[in-house]
Amino acid sequence: MRLTKLAWNGCLLCCLSLLLLLLTGCNMLPSITIGVDAQTPTSAVNTWNTVAPGVEVRSEIWKSPTTATISDTVSIVRFNLHTVKLSVAYQPDQPLSMQQWMQKEQATALINGGYFDGLDHATALVVSNGLAFGTSYQGFGGMLDVTSQGHIQLRSLREQPYDPSEGLAQATQCTPMFLVDGKRTQFNSDSKTSPRSVVALDKQGRLLFIVSPGLAFTLDDMATLLAKSDLSLVTALNLDGGSSTGLYVNDSHDSSQNITLDSYVNLPLVIVVKEK
């Protein structure tokens, strides 16, 4: 039976509406842009490129350790801690997009921080410019922090619990720890694949941000991949992934090296890196 033009348009409208409904009900992937207009990495895979003094970026294709057909292009940023300073920005009353945070902080790099609840309050301890908010995890999870002397630490809270008398200048907590003393940890997690964001320290004492933007890896997958990577990691901590996953890196001299990975939600909490 032939459809009239009106009936055909009605069918098309119904199909489009159904597609929109399906998309809004799914976990949509963040979009990643490396370079001004590029949709794929412009630099060679597995090659470090310097974007600022002591700041290098690299992309790698990581394959799922459990499903050979699944892979993702992972963005990695590595910082020499002698040339950069780190802070934690936190404003639960006014969450911002990654781009807005970048404009506000005028940062060299940004990554999302730890977990937060439906009211945009962190679910664990946050220290921002010397002011403490929330309650520390006890016996699990990890913490990225900056001491009052400016020393950057990444530690397991089971191995080294937080003491309020430490007087930290900056801190964000999350869970689970992926690596401790160079060895992958064991933890309970589900089999859900999701965008992942990680903060880590390597054997040379350099800080790394690692982001997988696709629906490729479970938490267990990520721990295995970090342990098997050639990044010489000593400690690694999961950050709030999923729709919170975001990474910005600004190369003020060569915009082709910029990384702009936007989170799908506004963030009350980000980790900020600036040049000293």
C-alpha positions as CSV (number, residue, x, y, z in Angstrom):
1,M,0.0,0.0,0.0
2,R,1.4,3.4,-1.0
3,L,1.8,6.0,1.8
4,T,0.7,9.5,1.1
5,K,3.2,12.3,1.6
6,L,1.5,13.3,4.9
7,A,1.6,9.7,6.2
8,W,5.2,9.3,5.2
9,N,6.2,12.5,7.0
10,G,4.3,11.3,10.1
11,C,6.2,8.0,10.0
12,L,9.5,9.7,9.7
13,L,8.7,12.0,12.6
14,C,7.8,9.1,14.8
15,C,11.1,7.3,13.9
16,L,13.1,10.4,14.8
17,S,11.2,10.8,18.0
18,L,11.9,7.2,19.0
19,L,15.6,7.6,18.1
20,L,15.9,10.7,20.3
21,L,14.2,8.9,23.2
22,L,16.6,6.1,22.9
23,L,19.6,8.4,22.8
24,T,18.5,10.4,25.9
25,G,18.0,7.2,27.8
26,C,21.5,5.9,27.1
27,N,24.9,6.7,28.6
28,M,26.2,9.0,25.8
29,L,29.9,9.3,25.1
30,P,31.7,12.5,25.6
31,S,33.2,14.0,22.5
32,I,37.0,14.3,22.3
33,T,38.9,16.9,20.3
34,I,42.6,17.0,20.0
35,G,43.6,20.0,17.9
36,V,41.3,22.8,16.9
37,D,39.1,21.1,14.4
38,A,40.3,17.5,14.5
39,Q,38.1,14.7,15.7
40,T,41.0,12.3,16.0
41,P,44.5,12.7,17.5
42,T,46.8,14.8,15.2
43,S,50.0,13.7,16.8
44,A,51.6,10.3,16.3
45,V,50.2,7.6,18.6
46,N,52.7,6.6,21.4
47,T,54.8,9.7,20.9
48,W,55.3,12.3,23.7
49,N,54.7,15.9,22.6
50,T,55.7,18.8,24.8
51,V,52.9,21.4,25.2
52,A,54.4,23.5,28.0
53,P,57.6,23.3,30.2
54,G,57.4,20.0,31.9
55,V,54.1,19.0,30.4
56,E,53.8,16.3,27.8
57,V,50.8,14.7,26.0
58,R,50.5,11.3,24.3
59,S,47.7,9.2,22.8
60,E,47.7,5.4,22.8
61,I,45.2,2.8,21.6
62,W,44.4,0.4,24.5
63,K,42.7,-2.9,23.9
64,S,40.3,-4.5,26.4
65,P,42.1,-7.3,28.3
66,T,38.9,-9.3,28.2
67,T,37.4,-8.6,24.8
68,A,39.9,-8.4,21.9
69,T,37.6,-6.5,19.6
70,I,37.1,-3.6,22.0
71,S,39.6,-0.7,22.2
72,D,39.8,3.0,22.9
73,T,42.1,5.9,22.2
74,V,43.5,6.9,25.6
75,S,44.8,10.4,26.2
76,I,47.7,10.7,28.6
77,V,49.3,13.9,30.1
78,R,52.5,13.7,32.1
79,F,53.8,16.5,34.4
80,N,57.2,17.2,35.8
81,L,56.4,18.3,39.3
82,H,59.3,20.7,39.4
83,T,57.7,22.9,36.8
84,V,54.0,22.8,37.7
85,K,51.8,23.4,40.7
86,L,48.5,21.6,41.5
87,S,45.3,22.8,43.2
88,V,41.8,21.5,43.7
89,A,38.9,23.8,42.7
90,Y,35.6,23.1,44.4
91,Q,32.3,25.1,44.2
92,P,29.3,22.9,44.8
93,D,26.9,25.8,44.6
94,Q,28.0,26.7,41.1
95,P,29.2,23.7,39.1
96,L,30.9,24.6,35.8
97,S,31.6,23.0,32.4
98,M,35.2,22.0,31.8
99,Q,35.5,24.9,29.4
100,Q,34.2,27.4,32.0
101,W,36.6,25.9,34.6
102,M,39.4,26.4,32.1
103,Q,38.5,30.0,31.5
104,K,38.1,30.7,35.2
105,E,41.4,29.0,36.3
106,Q,43.5,30.0,33.2
107,A,45.1,26.5,33.7
108,T,47.6,24.5,31.7
109,A,45.5,21.4,32.3
110,L,42.3,20.2,34.1
111,I,40.8,16.9,34.9
112,N,37.6,16.0,36.8
113,G,38.1,15.2,40.5
114,G,36.4,12.7,42.9
115,Y,32.8,11.6,43.2
116,F,30.0,14.0,44.1
117,D,26.3,13.5,44.9
118,G,23.1,14.7,43.3
119,L,23.4,18.1,45.1
120,D,27.0,18.5,43.7
121,H,28.7,17.9,47.1
122,A,31.8,15.8,47.2
123,T,31.2,12.3,48.8
124,A,34.6,12.4,50.5
125,L,37.1,14.8,51.8
126,V,38.0,17.8,49.6
127,V,40.6,20.4,50.6
128,S,40.7,23.5,48.3
129,N,43.2,26.2,49.1
130,G,43.5,25.1,52.7
131,L,39.7,24.8,53.4
132,A,38.5,21.3,54.2
133,F,35.0,20.0,53.2
134,G,33.4,16.6,53.8
135,T,34.7,13.5,55.6
136,S,37.6,11.3,54.6
137,Y,37.2,7.8,53.5
138,Q,38.3,5.3,56.2
139,G,40.2,2.1,55.3
140,F,39.6,2.3,51.5
141,G,40.1,4.5,48.5
142,G,42.9,7.0,47.8
143,M,43.8,10.6,48.0
144,L,45.7,13.1,45.7
145,D,46.9,15.9,47.9
146,V,49.3,18.8,48.2
147,T,51.1,19.5,51.5
148,S,51.4,23.0,53.0
149,Q,55.0,22.9,51.7
150,G,53.8,22.2,48.2
151,H,54.7,18.5,48.0
152,I,52.3,16.5,45.8
153,Q,51.3,13.0,47.1
154,L,49.1,10.2,45.8
155,R,48.4,7.6,48.4
156,S,46.2,4.7,49.5
157,L,44.1,5.7,52.5
158,R,44.2,2.1,53.7
159,E,48.0,2.2,53.8
160,Q,48.3,5.9,54.9
161,P,45.0,7.2,56.5
162,Y,44.3,10.9,56.5
163,D,45.0,12.8,59.6
164,P,43.3,16.2,60.0
165,S,46.4,17.5,61.7
166,E,48.3,17.2,58.4
167,G,47.1,20.7,57.4
168,L,46.9,19.9,53.7
169,A,46.7,22.7,51.2
170,Q,44.8,20.7,48.5
171,A,43.2,17.3,48.3
172,T,40.6,15.1,46.6
173,Q,39.7,11.5,47.3
174,C,38.1,8.8,45.3
175,T,38.0,5.0,45.0
176,P,39.3,2.4,44.1
177,M,43.1,2.6,44.1
178,F,44.3,0.8,40.9
179,L,48.0,0.5,41.8
180,V,49.9,0.6,45.0
181,D,53.7,0.2,45.1
182,G,53.6,-0.7,41.4
183,K,51.2,-3.6,41.9
184,R,47.6,-3.7,40.8
185,T,45.1,-3.9,43.7
186,Q,42.1,-6.2,44.1
187,F,38.7,-4.7,44.6
188,N,35.0,-5.6,44.0
189,S,33.4,-3.9,41.0
190,D,30.7,-4.5,38.5
191,S,31.2,-5.4,34.8
192,K,29.9,-2.0,33.5
193,T,32.1,-0.3,30.9
194,S,32.3,3.4,31.1
195,P,34.5,6.4,30.4
196,R,37.4,6.4,32.8
197,S,39.7,9.0,34.3
198,V,42.8,8.3,36.4
199,V,45.5,10.2,38.2
200,A,48.9,8.4,38.8
201,L,52.5,8.8,39.8
202,D,55.4,7.1,38.0
203,K,58.8,5.8,39.1
204,Q,60.4,9.2,38.2
205,G,57.9,11.0,40.5
206,R,56.0,12.5,37.6
207,L,52.2,13.1,37.8
208,L,50.0,11.6,35.1
209,F,46.4,12.2,34.0
210,I,44.9,9.3,32.0
211,V,41.5,9.4,30.3
212,S,39.6,6.8,28.3
213,P,36.6,8.5,26.8
214,G,34.7,5.5,25.3
215,L,32.5,2.8,26.7
216,A,35.4,0.4,26.5
217,F,36.7,-0.6,29.9
218,T,35.5,-1.8,33.3
219,L,37.2,-0.7,36.5
220,D,38.9,-4.1,36.6
221,D,40.0,-3.7,32.9
222,M,41.6,-0.3,33.7
223,A,43.5,-1.6,36.7
224,T,45.0,-4.4,34.5
225,L,45.8,-2.1,31.6
226,L,47.6,0.4,33.9
227,A,49.6,-2.4,35.5
228,K,50.7,-3.7,32.0
229,S,51.4,-0.3,30.5
230,D,54.9,1.0,29.7
231,L,54.2,4.1,31.8
232,S,56.2,2.8,34.8
233,L,53.4,3.7,37.2
234,V,53.8,3.3,41.0
235,T,50.4,4.5,42.3
236,A,47.2,5.1,40.4
237,L,43.8,6.2,41.6
238,N,40.4,6.1,39.8
239,L,38.6,9.4,39.5
240,D,34.9,10.0,38.9
241,G,34.3,8.6,35.4
242,G,31.2,8.2,33.3
243,S,29.5,11.5,32.4
244,S,31.9,13.4,34.7
245,T,35.0,12.4,32.6
246,G,36.7,15.5,31.3
247,L,40.2,16.5,30.4
248,Y,41.6,19.8,29.0
249,V,45.2,20.6,28.1
250,N,46.2,24.0,26.7
251,D,49.2,24.5,24.6
252,S,49.6,28.3,24.3
253,H,52.1,28.0,21.5
254,D,50.6,25.3,19.3
255,S,46.8,24.8,19.4
256,S,47.1,21.6,17.4
257,Q,48.3,19.9,20.6
258,N,45.3,21.1,22.7
259,I,43.1,18.4,24.3
260,T,39.4,19.3,24.9
261,L,37.4,16.4,26.3
262,D,34.2,17.8,27.8
263,S,32.3,16.1,30.5
264,Y,28.5,15.7,29.9
265,V,27.7,17.3,33.2
266,N,28.8,20.4,35.0
267,L,31.4,19.7,37.6
268,P,31.7,21.1,41.1
269,L,35.2,19.6,41.5
270,V,38.3,19.7,39.3
271,I,42.0,19.2,39.6
272,V,43.9,22.2,38.3
273,V,47.5,22.2,37.0
274,K,49.3,25.5,36.2
275,E,52.9,26.4,35.4
276,K,55.0,27.6,38.4
